[in-house]
Amino acid sequence: MSRFGVFLFSLLCSLLAHAAPSLQASVDRNRLEAGETFELTLESQDVTQFGKPDLRALEGDFDVRGTRQLNSLHTLDGETRASTRWIITLLPRRSGSLRIPPLQLGQSHSEPIDLQVLQADASRPNSAQQVFIEASVDSAQVYVQAQVVLTLRIYHSVSLYDDSSLSPLQLDSAKVEPLGESRTYEKDINGVRHGVIETRYVVYPQQSGTLEIPPLTFIATAVDSASPTATGNRSGHQVQVSSLPLHITVRPIPPAWPANTPWLPARELSLDEHWNPDPASQATQIGDSLTRSITLRAEGLSSTQLPPLPATEINGLRRYPDQPVLRNDISERGMTANREEREALVPTHSGELALPALEVTWWNTREDHLEHSSLPARTLSVRDNPALSAETPVGDNSSTSRLLWPWQLATLVFALTTLLGFALWWRARTQPAVLRAAQNGPSPRTLLDDLKRACLANDPQATRQALDAWARQQPETLAEMAARFVPLSDALDGLNGALYSESGQYWQGEELWRAIGTIPSAEQVVVPTGENGSLPPLYPK
């Protein structure tokens, strides 16, 4: 076979592999005790399949207790897709490490899933009780502000009405958050089938010493198995059970922890970095915008406990940060915190720009020692940009020194129109007042109203255009006004930051409009006016 034929055959196989519909498999948990049921979910988006998955491969290690099918439609990126899910309730036949083998639906196969089935707890209360409750924690000794997973299981061998309630968990010296939704399953205890209602919490002790988790009370109405009432409904009786109190030893911050450093007790912590575009694979020029994303991930913490990452502040590189994105992921082991910080970096001069290493100090609660996670230092090689007329000096913080290449032409036009406006203004000063009133184009009042509407609408693009039009009719350039009036300079920095970064949708124009309305005239900067120095509005109504 020729090389071209081999290539076509490989391409055809790849296309067929990608075109083949997949059968996705997942379980509600990977660790369980012997006698407990769990749910296996199979999902297919192949609308041509009308059968059911072949479950015969499960018969060796599992009992199939029930199967239900759900059909749904959902829209993603404007495209409507149909999917079918089969939710299968399984009971392991033995304890130990088990594997759900690949299951088949038509030409599709699912991936295998590994499970860990533990031996049943011999200390569990007498299963002769119709309803009982147990509480447990994943660790009886933790550091202050570290995570403790509290699991509450309610067992019932009789049916319960829907009026059940559980007392809230409130602790004065700890923060408590629910860990996902409650889940239900079945468990065989000494040959008696019990329904299980499982609720989990994460607890973060806020002070060292002994933390007591008080008993939690479950109240419900149990269905009587006696004869039905005259109306045909079964009667019931109220049951109330409480868990035993738990005590947790909370250790203080260890002496080895460095002072003036945020305390971070975690099981695992990692730092990841992503660039768009990647400066290592693409040349960087003056004015190019680089997006840097840094993700801090800590297992055993909440996202609100993660501190801000150090800012990238170096000469020759402007920084426009976005709002941080906080997220909590829930797993069998508890909560994992995620903090993502994104920033737009714009080089302002050529050469080698050294970005320092980024380091986060944390305490490894699993191995009980101090650790440091870091991102290595990076050097950006910045070349001259031929599209720029001149290189802006390092450290120039003026609002007119933005070097993003899409704005170079606009900057040049703005400079020319400013000079032209200044010349016209100078000529107009020598003319009688009646001649100044006979002007072409929008009046200053109209331009100011346009600027006000754009600012209060929080639209950075429209505000920039209205600001340029208004500035062209002023006796000074925008740079001169910003140089002598600090609030205007700060407001312009905020506007440019919204234009050059991805946080433009969060920009608020009220600060810029307030600064425009309070700009003092050049004469008022030199000669004091009035007793309190107040200024009249630019264009009184």
HELIX and SHEET records of a PDB file:
HELIX    1   1 ARG A    3  ALA A   19  1                                  17    
HELIX    2   2 ARG A   56  LEU A   58  5                                   3    
HELIX    3   3 SER A  303  GLN A  305  5                                   3    
HELIX    4   4 TRP A  405  TRP A  407  5                                   3    
HELIX    5   5 GLN A  408  ARG A  429  1                                  22    
HELIX    6   6 ALA A  433  ALA A  437  1                                   5    
HELIX    7   7 PRO A  444  LEU A  456  1                                  13    
HELIX    8   8 PRO A  460  ALA A  471  1                                  12    
HELIX    9   9 LEU A  478  ARG A  484  1                                   7    
HELIX   10  10 VAL A  486  TYR A  500  1                                  15    
HELIX   11  11 GLY A  504  TYR A  506  5                                   3    
HELIX   12  12 GLU A  510  GLY A  517  1                                   8    
HELIX   13  13 ALA A  522  VAL A  526  1                                   5    
SHEET    1   A 4 LEU A  23  VAL A  27  0                                        
SHEET    2   A 4 PHE A  38  SER A  44 -1                                        
SHEET    3   A 4 GLU A  79  PRO A  92 -1                                        
SHEET    4   A 4 PHE A  62  LEU A  76 -1                                        
SHEET    1   B 3 ARG A  31  GLU A  33  0                                        
SHEET    2   B 3 ILE A 113  LEU A 118  1                                        
SHEET    3   B 3 GLY A  96  ILE A 100 -1                                        
SHEET    1   C 2 GLN A 104  LEU A 105  0                                        
SHEET    2   C 2 SER A 108  HIS A 109 -1                                        
SHEET    1   D 4 VAL A 131  VAL A 137  0                                        
SHEET    2   D 4 VAL A 148  HIS A 156 -1                                        
SHEET    3   D 4 VAL A 192  PRO A 205 -1                                        
SHEET    4   D 4 ALA A 174  PRO A 178 -1                                        
SHEET    1   E 4 VAL A 131  VAL A 137  0                                        
SHEET    2   E 4 VAL A 148  HIS A 156 -1                                        
SHEET    3   E 4 VAL A 192  PRO A 205 -1                                        
SHEET    4   E 4 ARG A 183  ILE A 189 -1                                        
SHEET    1   F 3 GLN A 141  TYR A 143  0                                        
SHEET    2   F 3 LEU A 246  ARG A 251  1                                        
SHEET    3   F 3 GLY A 209  ILE A 213 -1                                        
SHEET    1   G 3 SER A 165  LEU A 166  0                                        
SHEET    2   G 3 THR A 217  VAL A 223 -1                                        
SHEET    3   G 3 GLY A 236  SER A 242 -1                                        
SHEET    1   H 3 PRO A 265  ALA A 266  0                                        
SHEET    2   H 3 LEU A 358  ASN A 364  1                                        
SHEET    3   H 3 HIS A 369  LEU A 375 -1                                        
SHEET    1   I 4 GLU A 268  ASN A 276  0                                        
SHEET    2   I 4 LEU A 290  GLU A 299 -1                                        
SHEET    3   I 4 GLY A 334  PRO A 347 -1                                        
SHEET    4   I 4 LEU A 317  PRO A 321 -1                                        
SHEET    1   J 4 GLU A 268  ASN A 276  0                                        
SHEET    2   J 4 LEU A 290  GLU A 299 -1                                        
SHEET    3   J 4 GLY A 334  PRO A 347 -1                                        
SHEET    4   J 4 VAL A 325  SER A 331 -1                                        
SHEET    1   K 3 THR A 284  GLN A 285  0                                        
SHEET    2   K 3 ARG A 378  ARG A 383  1                                        
SHEET    3   K 3 GLY A 351  LEU A 355 -1                                        
END                                                                             
